[in-house]
Amino acid sequence: MFEKVRDIICEQLDKSASEVTMQSRFDEDLDADSFEIMELVVKIEDTFGITVDDESLENIETVGDVVEMLEKLA
């Protein structure tokens, strides 16, 4: 699951795989602004066939948070 999420993040945020870890914070480590994060969420929703509700979105700070959310929804 992590590898697929990492690949999406690398593509959307123009980062290398080595820059994206489970502990990477979207704002501090990956320099993603709110617009980029929303684009990322849409791509993840499309890729995994899910819908991320507002409450879940508020709790996402790291790549690991995304992976954990996806594992719960899968």
C-alpha positions in Angstrom: 0.0 0.0 0.0 2.8 2.4 0.9 4.5 2.0 -2.4 1.4 2.9 -4.4 0.7 5.9 -2.2 4.4 7.0 -2.5 4.2 6.7 -6.3 1.2 9.0 -6.4 2.8 11.5 -4.1 6.0 11.5 -6.1 4.0 12.1 -9.3 1.7 14.8 -7.9 4.3 16.7 -5.8 7.3 16.1 -8.1 9.3 14.4 -5.4 11.8 11.5 -5.6 10.9 8.2 -3.9 13.7 8.7 -1.4 12.0 11.9 -0.2 8.8 10.2 0.7 8.7 8.1 3.9 5.9 7.0 6.2 6.9 9.8 8.5 7.0 12.6 5.9 4.7 15.5 6.7 2.9 17.0 3.8 3.4 20.6 4.8 6.9 20.6 6.4 8.8 17.8 4.7 7.1 17.7 1.2 6.3 21.4 0.9 2.8 20.7 -0.2 0.3 23.6 0.0 -3.4 23.1 0.6 -4.2 23.1 -3.1 -1.6 20.4 -3.8 -2.9 18.3 -0.9 -6.5 18.5 -2.3 -5.3 17.4 -5.7 -3.4 14.6 -4.0 -6.6 13.5 -2.2 -8.6 13.5 -5.4 -6.0 11.3 -7.1 -5.9 8.9 -4.2 -9.7 8.8 -4.2 -9.7 8.0 -7.9 -7.0 5.4 -7.7 -8.4 3.5 -4.8 -12.1 4.0 -5.5 -12.8 5.6 -2.2 -14.2 8.9 -0.8 -12.2 10.7 1.9 -14.6 12.5 4.3 -13.8 15.8 5.9 -13.1 14.3 9.3 -10.5 11.9 7.9 -8.9 14.7 5.9 -8.4 16.8 9.0 -6.4 14.0 10.6 -4.0 13.5 7.8 -0.6 15.0 8.5 1.9 12.4 7.3 2.2 9.8 4.5 1.7 7.2 7.2 -1.7 8.7 8.0 -2.8 8.3 4.4 -1.7 4.6 4.4 -3.5 4.0 7.7 -6.7 5.6 6.4 -6.6 3.6 3.2 -6.0 0.3 5.1 -9.1 1.1 7.2 -11.3 1.9 4.2 -10.1 -1.1 2.1 
